[in-house]
Amino acid sequence: MPSEAAARELAERWIDAWNSHDVDAILDLYCDDVEFTSPFVVNITGDESGVIRGKDALRTFFVRVLSAYRDLRYELDGVAAGIWSIAIVYRSVGERLGVEVMQLEDGRARRVLAHYGQR
């Protein structure tokens, strides 16, 4: 179970990596066999499943996201720790609310469920 401090540290590293637009730093936070589910997968790739599997495919997706949203910047709103997961609450482009629930394995995201809404 991640401590509150460990959850916050991981969330801050995640925010910093995205704000740097450094794909390698972002991917360092994910397991090689990651399963990533997001409405943006549908928007960016057209894949109706909304799921990306594996770090190589995730790299391709993140490069496309960063190319499509050159002004992408996240601001951390909150973090919650679960048993084997954390939830990162943040604001992104256009003040969009984002929540990413990350199931962790050895301190990295193994499974991710991304959620978005308006403020």
Buried (B, 14 or more C-beta within 10 A) or exposed (E): EBEEEBBBBBBEBBBBBBBEBEBEBBBEBBBEEBBBBBEBBEEBBEEEEBBBEBBEBBBBBBEEBBEEBEEBEBEBBEBBBBEEBBBBBBBBEEEEBBBBBBBBBEEBBBBBBBBBEEE
